[in-house]
């Protein structure tokens, strides 16, 4: 997976050499030279070549892809690396609290399990688009009226010696 250079590490009003820019961003010097060949503006009239901090920030921001937001009926698939609709138009809703829960669905492209946090207030709108199965969470043992008794622990273990 390619490393993404964080433009927040660059100071706008500072000048950087190729080596300083590479060390600040945590990338190789060859990467910064490749950026210069692909359009990063530099001050090449003097030695060493200087890169203005503001130009470097603008270049890196322009290279970052826009964030993709999921629609109400979509979940983000980490295998496909993009928002996908659930397979069979079916999702499971697992309640986490009184106000929110998690959606669980299969990706319609690669059948990977996808998850998404959803507010209870948006659940009715989702039910109009998809088939929603509400799954009740397991209650803690302290709230169960008749807990399971492990009576097999009381029996003597037979040894074959």
QUIVEN-V321596 format. One record per backbone hydrogen bond with DSSP energy under -1.0 kcal/mol. NH is the residue of the N-H (numbers start at 0). CO is the residue of the C=O. E is the energy in kcal/mol with one decimal. If there is no record, write none. Layout:
[[NH,CO,E] [NH,CO,E]]
This chain:
[[8,5,-1.5] [9,6,-1.3] [13,10,-1.3] [15,50,-2.9] [20,16,-2.5] [21,17,-2.1] [22,18,-2.4] [23,19,-2.5] [24,20,-2.2] [25,21,-1.5] [26,21,-1.9] [31,27,-1.4] [32,28,-2.3] [33,29,-2.1] [34,30,-2.0] [35,31,-1.8] [36,32,-1.9] [37,33,-1.5] [38,35,-1.1] [39,34,-2.4] [42,49,-3.2] [49,42,-1.7] [50,15,-3.1] [52,13,-2.2] [53,11,-1.2] [55,51,-2.2] [56,52,-2.4] [57,53,-2.4] [58,54,-2.3] [59,55,-2.4] [60,56,-2.6] [61,57,-2.0] [62,58,-1.2] [63,59,-1.1] [73,70,-1.5] [74,83,-2.3] [76,81,-1.8] [80,76,-1.7] [81,76,-1.0] [83,74,-2.9] [86,105,-3.1] [88,85,-1.3] [89,86,-1.5] [90,130,-2.4] [91,103,-2.6] [92,132,-3.1] [93,101,-3.2] [95,99,-1.9] [96,99,-2.2] [100,117,-2.2] [101,93,-2.7] [102,115,-3.8] [103,91,-2.3] [104,113,-2.1] [106,111,-2.2] [107,84,-1.4] [110,106,-1.3] [113,104,-3.7] [115,102,-1.6] [117,100,-2.9] [119,98,-2.5] [121,118,-1.0] [122,119,-1.2] [125,121,-1.6] [126,122,-2.0] [128,125,-1.1] [129,125,-3.1] [130,88,-2.7] [132,90,-2.5] [134,92,-2.9] [142,139,-1.6] [150,148,-1.6] [152,149,-1.0] [153,150,-1.1]]
